[in-house]
Amino acid sequence: RQWVGRCMDQGKKTLIMGGCTLNSCVRVSSIETFIEFRNRNLQVVVDLSLSGARTKNYISSPGSNGLSAVESAVVQMLDEGVQVVRQIEWN
């Protein structure tokens, strides 16, 4: 978090995140980072092409309104204000 703060002090306004486990680590980290830096207007973006999950986490679950763990994680991130994209278009 100190690193994010220093980046913002240098004028950075967007943090792009990805990782190995979208439905746990990426979800929790992106939401917590967004909440912590909300007052500084940090844009937190999760790039799905830079993220993954175990195969079973892509399978729909009746206990999650028919959503998979990955789909549920995306909904949670969006609900908290994190932007989620399929893939960043790098210029």
Secondary structure, DSSP 8 states (H G I E B T S, - for coil): -HHHHHHHHTT--EEEEEES-IIIIIHHHHHHHHHHTGGGT-EEEEEEEEE---GGGGS--GGGTT--HHHHHHHHHHHHT-EEES-----
